[in-house]
Amino acid sequence: MYFDFDYYFRLLRHVWGLKHWPGRRRLLLRLLVTTPLATLFHSLCFLLDYVLFPRLWTQKVKTPVFIVGHARSGTTLMHRLLAADGERFSYFLYWETLFPSLLQKKVIRWLGQADSRLLGGFIHRTLKAWDDKTFGPFRHIHNMSLWTSEEDQFAMRAAFVTQQWATDLPVMDVLDLFHLDQMPAKRRRWLHHYRELVKRQLLLNGGDRIHLSKNPVMSGWVGSLIEFFPDARIVVMVRDPAECVPSLLKLVEISWKSRGWQKADYGHSLDMLLETSFESFHNPAAQLARHAATPHAFVDYRELTARPRETVHAVYAALGMTVSDTFDNYLQANAEREKSHHSRFEYSLGEYDLSSELLEQRLGPFYDRYGWLRAAGPQPGKPQATEVRADGPRETATGADDAAPSATATET
């Protein structure tokens, strides 16, 4: 099993130097004791997978679908809509990302069955209570649970390649998980391990499905994913940056503050996160322009929330797939629920060193293409919405109100 010793020692040196941080000793204990022991256990199970499950040797990853885009742009909504096509797709549940080995997942599933038959589901009820207590207070921001589909990047936690460190600590300048397209040395190692994880998940789910991935961080991996999975298909979610950019900044800042970090500690990392935000728009578009033969779709967040069924149909068509009758019935039955399922998360541009003018300057072509509201107001003759297309969005005219950001925005 792969383990990124480079990033491990970088973080260890960084934490060792945090003399003023109250959580230093606890995290050092985790890094020096818990992490090595867990890595040894995961590595042993990873090795046993090939002994106990010989089908793993021939398991293929065919035509995977990767959903990318800026965080808070609807990647979760798109992922969970497509995940409902259970006859077609395989994906990671959150609890499954915590255990990289197929053996581990199989044992846990077996324990779940034993709990149901012998204990009447006592263990499941206990875990459900913990799940609600742990994730419940934050589900108005992101609907998270042990039993919901989650980001593939979490599955690489055991390899020490995880965005979790960046939400616990302001270490954007220490661990770079985004720019894989610019990191040839790590690209081969990371994606070889990632493919091994996906193979195990596919085999867990029968071996004959299509892997469905979602991760905003992989917006910086698009070129690498296409290189490593030549038959990959890409879905890029796009949303007004005046809504999704400050939303992400505030979400990460809340995480840092909750762990005792002050603005002086995380200011530089917040600036780097903003730069990565701009690249989350530019890199997928640039990589797909270089790889025009890769089936792909750019999806406007407004289209997905206003017309989820029609948008999913358009995405399938762009990726060369057809919607089954069973899945279409699901989309029809749940269309209104998806339109109305919003949570409230308050943020504003004014909370950060961020202005509408800066967003328009850095992302001007996207404002032109999608017709987002500019600081000067709607532009005469400019489009206000888009259709999904394999070669990028085609612009159509609708009302300007759909594009208008607000200080209190809706998140899905």
Backbone torsions as a table, in degrees:
resi	resn	phi	psi	omega
1	MET	NA	136.6	-178.5
2	TYR	-72.9	143.7	173.8
3	PHE	-141.7	128.2	-176.5
4	ASP	-85.4	88.6	-179.5
5	PHE	-64.3	-32.5	178.5
6	ASP	-57.8	-52.1	-178.6
7	TYR	-70.3	-33.3	178.0
8	TYR	-60.7	-48.5	-177.9
9	PHE	-73.4	-30.2	174.1
10	ARG	-60.5	-48.3	-178.6
11	LEU	-68.0	-39.2	179.4
12	LEU	-60.4	-45.0	178.1
13	ARG	-63.0	-39.1	-179.0
14	HIS	-65.1	-47.9	-178.5
15	VAL	-66.3	-36.4	178.2
16	TRP	-57.9	-33.3	-178.7
17	GLY	-84.7	-3.0	-178.6
18	LEU	-85.5	65.1	-174.4
19	LYS	-61.4	-28.3	-173.4
20	HIS	-89.6	-10.8	-172.8
21	TRP	-86.0	125.1	-177.1
22	PRO	-61.0	-27.1	-177.3
23	GLY	-87.4	6.8	-174.7
24	ARG	-60.0	-50.4	-176.3
25	ARG	-62.8	-41.7	-179.7
26	ARG	-62.8	-42.8	-179.1
27	LEU	-72.4	-35.2	175.5
28	LEU	-62.3	-39.8	176.8
29	LEU	-61.9	-41.4	178.2
30	ARG	-63.9	-42.7	-177.6
31	LEU	-72.7	-38.2	-173.2
32	LEU	-88.8	-21.9	-177.0
33	VAL	-119.2	-59.6	-174.3
34	THR	-64.2	-47.3	-176.9
35	THR	-61.9	-48.2	178.3
36	PRO	-60.9	-41.3	179.9
37	LEU	-65.2	-44.0	179.0
38	ALA	-63.9	-38.5	-179.8
39	THR	-64.5	-41.4	177.6
40	LEU	-62.0	-42.6	179.6
41	PHE	-64.7	-47.8	179.6
42	HIS	-61.8	-40.2	-178.5
43	SER	-64.3	-41.8	178.7
44	LEU	-63.0	-45.7	179.2
45	CYS	-64.5	-38.6	179.4
46	PHE	-60.8	-41.7	178.5
47	LEU	-66.8	-42.4	-179.1
48	LEU	-64.4	-24.8	178.6
49	ASP	-53.1	-44.2	-176.4
50	TYR	-73.4	-19.3	176.9
51	VAL	-84.3	-44.0	-173.8
52	LEU	-86.1	-23.1	-177.4
53	PHE	-128.7	77.6	-175.3
54	PRO	-60.6	-20.6	177.1
55	ARG	-61.7	-20.6	-179.9
56	LEU	-61.6	-29.4	-179.2
57	TRP	-62.8	-31.7	-175.8
58	THR	-109.4	0.7	-179.3
59	GLN	-63.9	131.3	179.8
60	LYS	-109.4	154.8	172.2
61	VAL	-110.3	102.9	-173.8
62	LYS	-110.0	134.1	175.3
63	THR	43.4	50.7	179.4
64	PRO	-63.9	154.1	178.1
65	VAL	-113.4	124.5	-179.2
66	PHE	-113.8	123.7	176.5
67	ILE	-101.9	119.6	-179.0
68	VAL	-128.4	-179.4	-179.1
69	GLY	137.0	165.9	178.9
70	HIS	-57.8	142.9	175.4
71	ALA	-56.6	145.2	-180.0
72	ARG	71.8	22.3	-178.8
73	SER	-106.2	8.8	180.0
74	GLY	101.2	11.9	179.8
75	THR	-63.4	-38.2	179.7
76	THR	-66.6	-44.4	179.1
77	LEU	-60.6	-45.7	179.4
78	MET	-62.7	-44.1	-178.6
79	HIS	-61.3	-45.0	-176.3
80	ARG	-75.2	-26.6	172.1
81	LEU	-66.1	-47.9	-179.5
82	LEU	-69.1	-33.5	179.4
83	ALA	-62.7	-22.6	177.2
84	ALA	-67.4	-16.2	174.3
85	ASP	-81.6	66.4	-170.4
86	GLY	-65.7	-21.4	178.0
87	GLU	-72.8	-18.0	-175.2
88	ARG	-105.6	-40.6	-166.3
89	PHE	-109.3	150.5	168.2
90	SER	-117.9	144.6	-178.6
91	TYR	-157.9	169.3	179.5
92	PHE	-88.4	129.0	161.4
93	LEU	-80.0	159.2	-174.9
94	TYR	-59.9	-43.9	-178.1
95	TRP	-63.7	-30.2	-179.6
96	GLU	-70.3	-25.4	177.9
97	THR	-71.3	-18.4	-178.4
98	LEU	-79.8	-13.7	-176.3
99	PHE	-128.5	100.8	-172.9
100	PRO	-71.3	-21.2	-174.1
101	SER	-87.9	142.7	174.3
102	LEU	-63.6	-38.7	177.8
103	LEU	-58.5	-45.2	179.6
104	GLN	-60.1	-46.0	-179.1
105	LYS	-63.5	-42.6	180.0
106	LYS	-62.2	-44.7	-179.7
107	VAL	-62.5	-43.3	-179.0
108	ILE	-65.9	-40.0	175.6
109	ARG	-62.4	-40.5	178.7
110	TRP	-64.0	-41.3	177.7
111	LEU	-63.1	-36.5	176.9
112	GLY	-63.1	-41.2	177.2
113	GLN	-65.6	-40.9	178.8
114	ALA	-64.7	-39.9	177.4
115	ASP	-60.5	-42.4	-179.5
116	SER	-65.0	-42.9	-175.6
117	ARG	-79.0	-41.4	-170.9
118	LEU	-98.2	-30.5	-174.9
119	LEU	-114.4	5.5	178.8
120	GLY	66.2	23.4	177.8
121	GLY	81.4	20.6	-178.4
122	PHE	-59.0	-47.1	-178.5
123	ILE	-63.5	-40.8	179.4
124	HIS	-62.8	-42.1	179.4
125	ARG	-64.6	-37.9	178.2
126	THR	-65.0	-44.3	177.4
127	LEU	-64.7	-37.9	-179.9
128	LYS	-64.3	-39.8	177.3
129	ALA	-63.7	-42.4	177.1
130	TRP	-63.9	-41.3	-179.7
131	ASP	-59.8	-46.5	-179.6
132	ASP	-66.8	-37.7	179.4
133	LYS	-68.9	-38.5	-175.8
134	THR	-78.3	-47.8	-173.7
135	PHE	-100.6	-19.6	-176.0
136	GLY	-54.7	-45.6	-177.7
137	PRO	-63.3	-15.3	-175.5
138	PHE	-112.8	5.4	-176.0
139	ARG	-72.9	-14.3	173.4
140	HIS	-71.6	-16.4	177.4
141	ILE	-98.3	-48.7	179.7
142	HIS	-147.0	120.6	-177.0
143	ASN	-74.1	97.9	-173.8
144	MET	-121.4	142.1	177.8
145	SER	-159.9	160.7	175.7
146	LEU	-59.2	-26.1	-172.6
147	TRP	-109.4	17.9	173.9
148	THR	-105.4	156.8	176.8
149	SER	-65.5	143.0	-176.7
150	GLU	-140.6	-179.0	-173.7
151	GLU	-70.4	136.3	179.8
152	ASP	-60.3	-31.8	-177.9
153	GLN	-57.5	-31.2	178.9
154	PHE	-61.3	-29.5	-178.8
155	ALA	-67.6	-18.1	-179.0
156	MET	-92.6	9.9	-179.3
157	ARG	-57.1	-43.7	-177.5
158	ALA	-65.4	-21.1	177.6
159	ALA	-88.5	4.3	-178.0
160	PHE	65.3	30.4	175.0
161	VAL	-122.5	83.3	-174.5
162	THR	-147.3	142.7	178.1
163	GLN	-74.3	-7.4	-178.8
164	GLN	-59.3	-36.7	179.7
165	TRP	-61.2	-36.4	-177.4
166	ALA	-73.8	-18.6	174.9
167	THR	-89.7	-24.1	176.3
168	ASP	-83.0	-36.8	-174.7
169	LEU	-131.6	144.1	174.2
170	PRO	-77.5	82.0	-173.8
171	VAL	-124.9	34.2	-179.7
172	MET	-60.7	-26.5	-180.0
173	ASP	-91.2	-1.5	-179.5
174	VAL	-105.1	-46.2	-179.0
175	LEU	-120.0	115.7	179.5
176	ASP	-104.0	109.0	179.0
177	LEU	-101.8	-7.7	-171.9
178	PHE	-89.1	-44.9	-166.1
179	HIS	-86.8	46.4	-178.1
180	LEU	-63.1	-32.3	178.0
181	ASP	-61.6	-18.3	179.9
182	GLN	-109.0	14.2	-175.7
183	MET	-127.1	73.5	-174.8
184	PRO	-59.2	-33.2	-177.6
185	ALA	-67.2	-41.6	-178.9
186	LYS	-82.8	-26.2	-174.3
187	ARG	-53.5	-49.8	-175.9
188	ARG	-64.1	-43.9	-177.1
189	ARG	-68.6	-47.1	-178.6
190	TRP	-62.2	-46.7	-174.4
191	LEU	-76.5	-26.9	172.5
192	HIS	-63.9	-44.9	178.2
193	HIS	-65.3	-42.8	179.7
194	TYR	-59.7	-42.5	178.4
195	ARG	-62.4	-38.0	176.9
196	GLU	-62.6	-38.5	177.1
197	LEU	-64.7	-44.0	-179.2
198	VAL	-64.7	-41.0	178.3
199	LYS	-58.1	-42.1	179.5
200	ARG	-65.9	-41.1	179.7
201	GLN	-66.6	-40.0	177.1
202	LEU	-61.5	-45.5	-179.7
203	LEU	-65.6	-37.2	176.5
204	LEU	-57.6	-36.7	-177.0
205	ASN	-97.1	20.3	173.5
206	GLY	111.4	-22.0	174.4
207	GLY	89.6	-9.7	-173.1
208	ASP	-115.9	15.4	-178.2
209	ARG	-102.3	178.1	178.4
210	ILE	-101.4	132.1	179.2
211	HIS	-74.4	132.6	179.1
212	LEU	-115.7	118.1	-174.9
213	SER	-117.2	147.4	173.8
214	LYS	-141.5	126.4	174.5
215	ASN	-167.2	118.8	176.1
216	PRO	-59.6	-36.0	179.9
217	VAL	-59.5	-30.8	-179.4
218	MET	-71.6	0.3	170.6
219	SER	-60.2	-26.0	176.0
220	GLY	-91.5	4.8	-177.9
221	TRP	-112.7	0.7	-167.5
222	VAL	-55.4	-47.9	179.4
223	GLY	-62.5	-40.1	179.3
224	SER	-66.9	-39.5	178.5
225	LEU	-63.0	-41.9	179.8
226	ILE	-66.6	-37.6	178.5
227	GLU	-65.9	-41.4	-175.4
228	PHE	-85.0	-27.8	177.1
229	PHE	-124.0	82.5	-172.4
230	PRO	-59.8	-23.0	179.1
231	ASP	-100.2	21.1	-179.9
232	ALA	-65.6	155.8	173.6
233	ARG	-126.7	137.1	-169.6
234	ILE	-119.5	133.4	171.6
235	VAL	-116.5	123.7	-178.8
236	VAL	-111.4	116.4	175.7
237	MET	-85.1	137.9	-177.7
238	VAL	-132.0	131.3	-179.5
239	ARG	-140.1	153.7	177.5
240	ASP	-50.0	120.6	-177.8
241	PRO	-63.9	-24.4	177.0
242	ALA	-65.7	-16.3	176.7
243	GLU	-99.5	-51.2	-171.1
244	CYS	-81.9	-30.9	-177.0
245	VAL	-67.8	-54.8	178.3
246	PRO	-64.3	-28.4	176.8
247	SER	-61.4	-45.5	178.4
248	LEU	-65.3	-45.5	-178.8
249	LEU	-57.9	-42.9	-178.7
250	LYS	-70.3	-38.9	-179.8
251	LEU	-60.1	-45.9	-179.7
252	VAL	-70.6	-38.4	178.9
253	GLU	-62.5	-39.7	177.2
254	ILE	-60.0	-41.7	179.0
255	SER	-62.8	-43.7	179.3
256	TRP	-66.0	-44.4	-179.4
257	LYS	-62.1	-37.7	-178.7
258	SER	-64.4	-18.6	179.2
259	ARG	-102.4	12.4	172.4
260	GLY	90.9	6.9	-179.5
261	TRP	-80.0	143.0	178.2
262	GLN	-101.5	164.6	-178.1
263	LYS	-56.0	-35.7	178.8
264	ALA	-64.5	-26.7	-179.3
265	ASP	-79.9	-38.1	-171.2
266	TYR	-111.2	1.9	-177.1
267	GLY	-57.1	-44.7	-178.4
268	HIS	-66.2	-41.6	179.0
269	SER	-65.4	-35.1	177.9
270	LEU	-65.3	-39.0	176.3
271	ASP	-63.7	-40.4	179.1
272	MET	-67.8	-34.8	177.2
273	LEU	-64.8	-36.5	177.3
274	LEU	-64.2	-42.9	177.5
275	GLU	-61.6	-40.7	177.1
276	THR	-63.6	-32.3	177.3
277	SER	-59.4	-44.4	178.9
278	PHE	-63.7	-40.3	180.0
279	GLU	-67.9	-25.0	177.6
280	SER	-64.9	-24.6	173.5
281	PHE	-84.3	-46.9	-170.0
282	HIS	-75.3	-42.4	-172.1
283	ASN	-64.7	-46.6	178.2
284	PRO	-59.0	-41.4	179.7
285	ALA	-64.2	-42.7	-179.0
286	ALA	-67.2	-43.6	-178.6
287	GLN	-66.4	-39.8	-179.9
288	LEU	-73.0	-25.0	172.9
289	ALA	-68.1	-34.1	178.0
290	ARG	-75.8	-26.7	-177.7
291	HIS	-120.0	62.8	-173.0
292	ALA	-63.8	-22.6	-179.1
293	ALA	-77.2	-12.5	178.9
294	THR	-71.8	123.4	177.0
295	PRO	-59.7	129.8	-176.8
296	HIS	-156.9	165.1	177.8
297	ALA	-146.4	135.4	169.6
298	PHE	-98.6	128.7	-174.1
299	VAL	-121.8	121.5	176.5
300	ASP	-74.8	127.6	-179.9
301	TYR	-54.1	-37.4	-179.5
302	ARG	-64.3	-37.4	178.7
303	GLU	-66.6	-41.4	-177.6
304	LEU	-65.3	-42.3	-178.3
305	THR	-77.6	-29.1	-179.6
306	ALA	-83.3	-37.0	-176.2
307	ARG	-138.0	69.0	-174.0
308	PRO	-60.3	-43.4	-177.8
309	ARG	-64.7	-48.2	-178.6
310	GLU	-64.4	-35.8	-179.8
311	THR	-68.6	-42.2	178.0
312	VAL	-62.7	-40.8	176.8
313	HIS	-59.7	-42.1	-179.3
314	ALA	-66.6	-37.7	178.0
315	VAL	-64.6	-45.3	179.3
316	TYR	-59.4	-43.3	-179.9
317	ALA	-62.7	-41.3	180.0
318	ALA	-65.5	-31.3	-178.6
319	LEU	-90.5	0.6	178.7
320	GLY	79.4	28.3	179.7
321	MET	-119.2	163.2	176.2
322	THR	-118.1	146.7	179.6
323	VAL	-85.2	124.2	179.2
324	SER	-71.8	160.7	178.6
325	ASP	-61.9	-40.3	-179.2
326	THR	-62.2	-45.9	-179.9
327	PHE	-69.0	-37.1	178.7
328	ASP	-63.9	-38.2	176.6
329	ASN	-61.9	-38.9	176.7
330	TYR	-63.0	-45.4	-179.1
331	LEU	-61.7	-42.2	178.8
332	GLN	-64.4	-42.9	-177.1
333	ALA	-67.8	-28.7	-174.1
334	ASN	-108.1	4.3	-175.5
335	ALA	-58.4	-48.3	-177.3
336	GLU	-67.6	-36.9	178.0
337	ARG	-62.6	-42.0	179.9
338	GLU	-66.8	-33.6	178.5
339	LYS	-67.3	-34.5	-173.1
340	SER	-99.2	-5.2	-176.3
341	HIS	-84.2	90.4	179.7
342	HIS	-126.6	152.6	171.3
343	SER	-123.9	162.1	-175.6
344	ARG	-109.2	130.3	179.3
345	PHE	-140.9	111.1	-170.7
346	GLU	-85.8	135.4	178.4
347	TYR	-163.2	168.0	176.8
348	SER	-156.8	157.1	177.2
349	LEU	-60.8	-34.5	-175.1
350	GLY	-65.3	-14.9	179.9
351	GLU	-74.4	-13.0	-174.8
352	TYR	-131.8	169.4	176.7
353	ASP	-76.8	67.5	-169.3
354	LEU	-146.2	133.5	-179.7
355	SER	-133.9	160.8	176.0
356	SER	-59.9	-37.0	-179.3
357	GLU	-63.9	-39.8	178.9
358	LEU	-65.8	-44.0	178.5
359	LEU	-59.9	-44.0	-178.9
360	GLU	-67.1	-35.4	179.3
361	GLN	-67.2	-43.4	-175.9
362	ARG	-81.1	-23.4	-174.8
363	LEU	-127.4	31.1	-176.4
364	GLY	-51.3	-48.3	-179.4
365	PRO	-59.7	-31.9	179.4
366	PHE	-73.6	-36.2	174.6
367	TYR	-62.0	-41.8	178.4
368	ASP	-64.4	-41.1	-174.3
369	ARG	-72.8	-39.7	-173.5
370	TYR	-102.5	-6.5	176.4
371	GLY	67.1	32.6	177.4
372	TRP	-68.0	151.6	-177.9
373	LEU	-64.1	126.9	177.0
374	ARG	-93.2	165.7	-180.0
375	ALA	-58.9	-32.6	-179.9
376	ALA	-82.5	1.7	-179.4
377	GLY	97.3	176.6	-179.5
378	PRO	-57.8	139.3	179.7
379	GLN	-90.9	127.3	-179.1
380	PRO	-55.0	129.7	175.8
381	GLY	81.2	-3.6	-179.1
382	LYS	-82.5	143.3	178.7
383	PRO	-70.9	155.3	-177.6
384	GLN	-121.0	-0.3	177.8
385	ALA	-155.8	172.9	-177.4
386	THR	-138.0	158.3	170.1
387	GLU	-102.2	156.8	177.6
388	VAL	-80.7	130.9	176.3
389	ARG	-141.8	152.4	-179.9
390	ALA	-67.4	-30.4	-178.6
391	ASP	-101.4	25.2	178.8
392	GLY	109.3	176.2	-174.7
393	PRO	-79.2	142.2	171.8
394	ARG	-104.2	134.2	-170.5
395	GLU	-89.8	138.6	176.2
396	THR	-133.1	162.0	-174.9
397	ALA	-98.8	128.3	171.5
398	THR	-141.5	-172.5	-178.9
399	GLY	-70.4	153.5	-177.4
400	ALA	-75.3	-21.8	-175.6
401	ASP	-60.8	-30.2	-178.1
402	ASP	-60.5	-28.8	-173.5
403	ALA	-93.0	-7.4	-171.0
404	ALA	-72.3	123.2	175.7
405	PRO	-78.8	159.9	177.0
406	SER	-138.0	162.7	-179.0
407	ALA	-65.4	-33.4	174.1
408	THR	-110.6	105.5	-172.9
409	ALA	-106.2	162.6	177.4
410	THR	-94.2	139.8	178.8
411	GLU	-120.6	146.2	178.6
412	THR	-124.7	NA	NA
